[in-house]
Amino acid sequence: MLQFDALGRRMRSSYPEINLKNPREPISLVEALELVGQFAGKEPTPKQYEVIKKIQHAIESGYKKILLSAPTGTGKSWIAIALSLYFRSATILTSTVLLQDQYRNEFGFFNTVRGKRRFLCEQTNRVFDCTHGYCNDCSFKPESESYNILKKGTIAEKIIGQDTPRKCPYYDQIEIGKKASFVAYSYASYLSHLLSGEEMPQRKLLVCDEAHELDEELANQLATNLSGFYGELLGVEMPKFSVNSNLGAIKQYVNSFSEAFKKREAVIKQCAEHSLFLQSEEHIKKHVRCIKHGIKLQFSCSDCNKIRDYIKTKEFLKCKDHVDCKFDHKHINHFVLNDLKNYTTKMKILQKGLESADQNYIITDIQSKSQDDRRGRNFDEVTIKPWHLHWFMEEMSSGFDLSLYMSATINLELFCRETGFKKDEVYFINEDSNIPLENRKVVFLKTEYVEATSENVLPDKIISQIEAILKIRPTQRGIILLTSYSQLDYIMEKISPELRPRLLPLERGQDKAEAIDVHRGTPNSVLISPGLESGVNLPDDDSRFQIIVKAPYYPTVDDLRMKKIYDSEADHRRYYLKSAFRLLQMAGRSIRHVGDSAMTYVLDTKAERMIYHQRNDLPKWFMDACEGIPRN
């Protein structure tokens, strides 16, 4: 039987194989951990046994919330899986799709649920992604009753769905996720379902992986973008807001918008039915068609490409010959209705949040848009975010028997500040690293002081130091961690021509998994990007060194929510600690297990001050690895 090691790689092992035909149900957490090891083909580590016994004690003591601070190499994913099997059901939240894949690849009985942008819509002949589909009464949407669950709540659980010629891939995984006992979501995907009012499956365990990002993830999902464009569609003009506007005016506008949508919804729905027909195969083939391939569009066929272009450019909406309607479907159609429904859902979430804790909401951004000169309408886009999340955290965790929050970079005080939980209701497990100190050294080179505003230009000494490190490690793969894409552009321009081919930039929006695959296939590749600080695993020869260019202080100029956090305390402690933990996250990308090793170089002189001033709140295992930081 093919099995996986702790890094998700297939392996063969003499460790006893698990009986998947008649899987046992663990009666203790220790037994559940051993079952995980048996499935993976490896014996659990002593550290994992220690953590599991502490969690067992916490449960027996009546705790409902557990915070696990454990460095890379502890095997936190195994802990989460053992708890999942013990409770026989679990929802795991991760910060990235890569981490979802890790759970899925390592433990095949875990399912994943992803957002609409990752699937192509059958309604559009797979031209657009599923965000463009109108899902009400969609003929490609599978029925919930067509899915069956086998060996429910065990390590051998399987979900079997009915095969059909064409089935919406997005809703296929949604229905599997609803039936499954074990599901891994991204924070964004889970919260979008939860906040839309959708009834979520009842499970006993909630695991928040990478919990240091929980505050930002929730704030981003609870954020609302008010757009004057949508108000214009419904005949409701949005007032001109500023970052200092009274939130009472926001409430009034949101209420007016919601009422206007109720009045216009029936008319827009009728136009949506018309535009759905205009998008249908029945109608499109009246204008363009391919005799050879029909609806199965082929990229190599010129006639198929004509159909694809006709759909992609939405030319079908211009047709006046096959639908009798006084409205212009270029402006009122199912795409608009879909956007309005999503926008209205956001309005309802904002209404609920404002009623719960309006003093905790702030306007964080205003994007000025061009106005309609004829009418003088306001088309600005205004972003509103909560800066305290206490009211929502309790709501999110209340439906579970146990909530486990785990990260390598978090402490109890910071966690309780961000969640609003009381310290005495959270059982805190703080683990040391079991990776040898000499394998995870963090060297502060103090190369040059990088100004806070240094995004477009970096000091010459920084570029020279990067080049020197690349030259002393000519055959090894590595990673360069940045804080902005401007730094990426600058380094790629200034690095010496003979070294530039080694650098593999990960651009904004680029698929991380694809880039990492290319990196792994190139002997001395060096990944470089600001998008690699979290959720990226580069074990063993995937990376033997990492360079942190700049002290990763969170921005407070462009991010008004972070500025609010900064200003909320006289000593700015939460802000500085969050920033220091960000550096710890960067330092953990290349040392992934007990036998792994990599050197970390920190170039910015300010990083020494960042770590020194937070040394009493940072984990001892990290401080012990730091070279160049005073101890007193």
N, C-alpha and C positions, 0 to 999 in steps of 0.2 A: 504493500500500500504506500502511495506517495504521501509524504508528510511535509510539514514546514518547520523551519527552525524559528527562533525568536525574532529574526529579521525578515520573516516572510519568504524565505528561500526554501525550495523543495529539498528534501533530504531523505536518506534512508537511515534507519536506526534500529538497534537491537532492543530499544526500550519497548516494553510490552504494548502490542497493538490494542486499540480500543475496540470493543464489540459494538459496532454501530447498528447491528440488527436488533440488539436488545440492550440499549444503553441504560446504565443505572442512574438513579437520581441521588446526588450527594446529600448526606444527612448532616454534614458539617462543612465549614468553609475550608478546612484543611483537606478534606476529601475532594471538595470541588477543585481546589488548586491542583491536586494530584491528577484529577481527571483531565484538566487542561494540559498538564504535562504529558499525559498519556496520549492525548489527541495530537499534540505537537511533536511527539517523539523525543522529548527531552525531559529530564527530571527538573522540577522547580529548584531554584537556588535557595540557600539558607536565608538570604535576605527576604525573599518572597514569603517563606514560611513565617518569618518574624512579623512582617507587615500583616499577613492574614490573621495571625493570632491576635494582634492588637485590634484589628477590625472586629474580630469575633467578640473580644472583650467589650468593645464600644457598643455593639449591638445588644449584648447581654445586659449592659448597664443602662439601656433604654435610649441611647442617642439615636436621633433621626438624621443628623447631618454630620458628615465626617470630612475633614480636610486633610488630604495626604500631600505633604511636601516631600518629594523624593527625587533625587537627581537622575539624570540619564544613566541607564544601566541597571536600574532597580527592577525593571520589568513591570511597569505600572499597567500596561495593557493586559498582562496575565492576571493581575489583581482584579481588574475590571471584569474580565471574562469569568473568573472564578466566582465572583459575587453574582454575576448574571445567572450562572448555572445554579447557584445556591438558591436564588430567589425565583428561578424558572422564568423570569421575564425581565427585560431591561431596555431602556432607551439610553444610548450613548451619544453625546454631543461632542463634535470635534470642530476645530477651527478651520480645517482645510479638507478638500476632497482627497488629498494624498493620505491623510490620516484615516479617512473613511476606507480607502483602498487597503490600508494596512490591516485594519480589523477584518475586512472581507477576505483578503488574501491569506491571512494567517489562520483565520477561523471561518471555514466555509459555511457554517450554519448561521453566521451573522449576515443580515441583509443590509443594504444601503438604500437611502432615499435621497434623491438629488433634485435640484431646482429645474425649472422649465427650460432654462437657456441651454441645458446640456442634452436636449432631445429635439429631434426634428418632427414637425407637426404633419400628421397624415392629411389633415384638412387642406393643407397647402401643397400637397404632393411632395412633401419633405423639402420644400424650398426654404421656408422660414422655420425658426425654432418655435417651441411650444408656447412662448410668450405671445405669439401672434394668433394662436388658435382661440376660437370661441367655444368653450367647453360645454355650454348648456346643450343638452340633447345631442351631443356629438355621436355620430354613428360608429366611430372608432373607439369610443370609450368602453372598456370592458366592464362587465357586470361583476359586482362583488361576490355574488353567489357562485360564480364559475371557478372560484379558487378553493382548494382544500388544503388542510394542514395535516401533516403526518408526524407522529412522534413529538407532539407539542411540548414545548418547554424543556426539551432534552438536547444533548449535544448532537443528536442525529436528526434534528427537526428539518423538515422540507416543506416548501409551499409549492403546490402544483396548480397551474392555471390552464384553462382550456386554450388550445391553439386555434387561432383564427387567421385567415389570409392577411388581414391588415388590422393591426391593433395598436392603439396609441402607446408608445413606449413609456411616456411619462406616467400615465395613469396605471399602466401595468405594474410598475415598481411601487406606485402609491398603494395599490390594492394589496400587493405582497407585503408592503410595510404595515398595513393595517392588520393583516392576519398574523404576521410573524410575532414570535415572542421576543426575538432579539433583533434590534434595528439600530444602525448607526446613521445619524443625521449630521449634516453640518449645522452650525448654530443658525445660519441664515435660513436654511430650508425648514428646520423645525419651527423656528419662531414665526416664519411667514404663515405656516399652517395654523399654529396656535393663535396668533394674533388675528387671523381672518375669521375666527369664531368657529373654525372647523372642530368637530368632536374628535379628539385624539384618543388612540387606543389606551386603555388602562394597563399600565405595567407597574411592577413593584419597585424597580430600581431605576434611579436617574443617576447617570455618570456624566459629569462635566469635565471632559479632558481639556488640557491646556487652560485650566481655570484662571490663569493670570490674565487671559484675554476676555474673560466673561463680562466685565464691566463695559469694555469698548464694544463688544459684540452686541450686547443688549441695547446699549445706547444707540448704536447704528440702526438696529432693527426697529427700535421704537421712534426713531427720527421720522419726521413728516416733512415732505417737500410741498409747500403750497405753491401752486402755479396759477398765475393770472390767465394763462391760456385756457385752462379748464373752466375757470369762472366765466370767461367770454363765451364758451360753448353753451353754457346754461343761462346766460344773461345776468350773471352776478359779477359785478366789478369788484376786484380785490383792492382794498385800500393800499396806499403806499405805506409799507412798514419799514422800520429801522431796527437795529439791534437793541435799541432802548424802548421799543414800543411796548405799551401796556398789553399784557396777555388777555385782558378782557376784550380788546378789539379783535384779537385772534379768535376767541370763543364765538363772538358775534358773527364773524365772517364764516367760520366753519358751520355754524348752525344754519346760516342763510344758504350756504352751498348745499348742505344735505337736504334742505326743504326743496330747493330748486331741482335737484336731481330726481326726487320723488315725483315731481310734477311732469318732468320731461322724459322720464324713463320709458314709458309706454311707447311714445313716438319714436325714440331712438331704437328701441327693440324692434319695431316694425321695419325700420330702415336696415337694421342688422340682419333681419331675415332676408331682405332683398339682396344685400351685399354678400351674404353667405351663398345665395343661389348664384350670384355673378362669379363667385370664386369656385363654384362646384365644377366637377369634370363635365357634367351634362352641359353647362353653359360654355365653358372654355373651349370645348371641341367644336362649338359653333363658329369660333373665331380662328383657332389654331389647333392642329392635331398632328399626330404621327401615326401613320397607318401601321407601321412595323412594330412599334413598342407600346402603343397605347398609353396607359397611365404609368408604366414603369420607365421613367425617364432615364435615358442613358447620356452620359456626358460626351461620348464620342459621336453622337448623332446630331446633325444640324437641325432636323425638325424638332427633336426633343429639346434642344437648346432654345429654339424659338418659343416653345411652350414655357420653359423655365423663365425666360426673360419677360414673357407676357405676365407671368405671375409675380415675378420679383419686382417689376416696376409698377405693379398694381394697375396695369392698363385695363383690366377687366372691370374696374370700378367706373370707368368712363362710359360704359355701354348704356345707351338710352333706348335701344331697340327691343330688349327682351325683358324689361321690368317697367311697369307703369307706376311712377311715383313722382310727386312734385318736388321732392328734396334732392339735393345733389349728393350722390353717394360717395363722391370723393372726400366729402367733409363729414358726413354722418353715415357711419358704417359699423360693422362689427368690430373692427380694430379700435375705433373710437370708443365704442361701448365697453370693450374689454378694458381699455385704459381708464375709463370713467369708473367702472366697477372697482378696479384695483385702487384708484385714487380715493373713492368714497370709503372703501374699507380702511384706508389709512386715516381718513377723516374721523371715522368711528373710534379708531384706536386712540387718536389724539384727544377726542372728546372725553373718552374714558380716563385717559391719563391726566388731563387738565382737571377733571372733577376730583381725581384722587389726590393730586399733589401739584397744583398749578404753579406754586412758588418754586418748584424744582425744574421747571421748563425754561429754556433760554433760546433766543433766536441766535443761531450760530453762523448764518451765512445768508447773504442776499446777492443774487446774480441778476444784474440789470439786463433786461432784454429789450430789443427794439420795439417801439410802440406803433400801433396802428395810427398813422397820421390823420386818417379820416375821422376816427372816433376818439382818439386820445386815450385809448384803453391802457391799463397797466398789465404788462405781461411778465413782470418780475417773477423769479423763483426764490422762495424764502424757505430756509431749512430751520426746523425747530427740533431741539433735542432735550431729553431729560438729563440732568446732571446728577440727580440722586435716583437710584433704582430700587430703593428698599421696598416700595409698594408692590413692584412687579416680581421681585425675587421670591417673596413669600408665596405669591400666587403661582409662580412657575413650579415650585417644589412641593406644593401642598398635596398634590394627588399621588405622591409616591410614598412607599413605606420607608425608604432610605434614599438619601441623596449623598453621593460621593463626589467630592470636588478634588481634582488632583492636578499637580503641576510640579515642575522642577524649580520654579521660581515664584514662590509666594510665601507669605507668612501670615500668621493668624490675625495680627492687628490690621494689616492692609486688607485682608479678605473681609473682615467684619465691617470695616469702614465702607467698603464698596457694596456689600450686600445688605447691610443693616441688621445682620444676624447678631445676636448677643454671644459674647465669648463663651459663656457657660453652657450654651446649647450646641456648641460645635466641638466635636472631639478632634483634637489636633494631633496628627502623627507626623513627626519631623525626622526624616531619615538621613543618615550620613551616606556618602558615596562609597561604593565598594570597588570603584575603579582605582587602581594604584595611582598615587599622586604623580609619579614621574611620567605617567601616560597622558596626563591632562593639564600640563603646565599652561598658565596664562601669563605671558610676558608683556609688561607695559614698557614699550620702548621710548616713550616720551619724545617722539620724533619732532613734533612741531605743534604749536598751539593752533588749533583750527577754530576760526571765528564761528560764532553761532550763525552768522549770515553767509558763511562760506558754502554755497551750494554750486554756483557756476564756476568758481575758481578755487582750486586747492593749492596749498603751498608747494613749491618745487621739491622741498625735502620729503614731502609725503609721497610724491610720484617716485622719487629716487629710492625711497625705502621699499616701496612695493616692488620695484625692479630688482633691488638687491635680494629680497626674499625669493622672488621667482628664480633668480640665477643660482641661488644655493640649493634650490629644490627643483632641478631641471626635469626630472623624470616623474615627479609625483603629481597626482591630482590635488586640487585645493579649492578654496572658496574665498572670495573677497566680499565682505558684507558692508553695505553702504546705507545711508539714510535718505538718499534722494536720487531720482533719475538724472538730475543735472550733474551730480557727481559721476554717475556712470558715463554720461556723454563726455565729460571732461577727461576722465581717465583714459577712455578709449581713444581720444584725440591725442593726448600727450604721452602715452606710454610709448616706449621705443619700438620701432617697426619690427625688430626681430622677436620681440616678446608678445606683440599684439595678437598674433595668430593663436597663442595659447589661451587667450581670454574668450570665454563663452558668455556673452551678455544675455541676461534674461530680461527682455523688454516688458513694459507695462502691458498686461493683458495676455501675455504669452503663456501657453500651457506649461506648467512647471514639470509635470511628469515627462512630457516629450523632451524638454531641455535636459532633464536629469538623465534620461536614457542616452541622449547624444553624449553627454559628459562621461558617462560610464563606459562608452565605447571608444573614447579617445584617451590614449595613454597618459598624457600630461596636461589634460584639460583643467582650466581654472574657471569655475563659475563666478560671475560677478553681477550683482544686482542689489537693490534695496528690498527686493521682495523675497528674501531667503531667510529672514531672521527667525521664523517660527514655522513649525510643521514640516520641516525638511530634514530627512534622515540621510546622512552620507557616511555610512560605516566603513571601517577598514580602508582598503585602497581607493574607495570612492573619494576620500579626502584625508590627507595626512597633515594638512596645515590649513589654517584659516586666518584671514587678516581682517581686523575690525578697524576701519579707516577713521571713523569719527565717533566721539562720545555720543551715544544715541539719546540725547535729551529730547523729550517730546516737544513739538513746536507749540508755542503759545500765541504766536502772532496770527496765524491762519486758522488755528483750532481754538475757537472761543470757549468750547466746553472744557478743554484742557486748561485754558487760562482761568476759567472759573474754579477749577480744582486747585490751581496754583494759588489763586488769591484767597481761597477759603480758609487757609491756615497761615498764621503769622510766620511760622518757620518753614512753610512750604514742604513739609515732610513727606506727605503722600506723593506729591509730584516728583520729588527727587528719588524716592524709593521706587516708584514705578519706572522711572528712567533707568535706574541702576539695574533693576531686574530685567529690563530690556537688553542690557549688555550681557547679562547672564544667559539669556535665551540665545543670543548670537554665539556665545562661546560653547554652546552645546550641540551645534549642528554636526560636528565631525567625530565626536566621541560617544558612541551609541551603545556599547556593551562592555562587560568586564574585561575582555581581552583586547579591546580596541585602544588605539593611541593616536593622538594628533597634537600638534603644537598650535597654540593661539597667540597671535601677535596683535597688540593693541597700539595704534600709532598716535592717536590724538593725546597730547599732553593733558587736556582737560579730563580725560577718562580716569587718570590717577586720582584727581580730586573727587570725582563722582563716586568712586568706590571707597576712598578713604573716609569720607564724611558719612557714608551709610554702612560702614563696616560692622557696627554692632547689630544691625538689622538684617544683614546678609548671611547666608548659610556658611557655617564654618568650613564645610567641604570645599566651597569656592574660595574663600579667603586663604585657606591653606595652599591652594594651587597658584595663587597670585605671586608673581615676582616683580619687585619694583614698587610695592605698596608698603608704606611704613606701618608698623604694627601698633604704634602708640599714638 
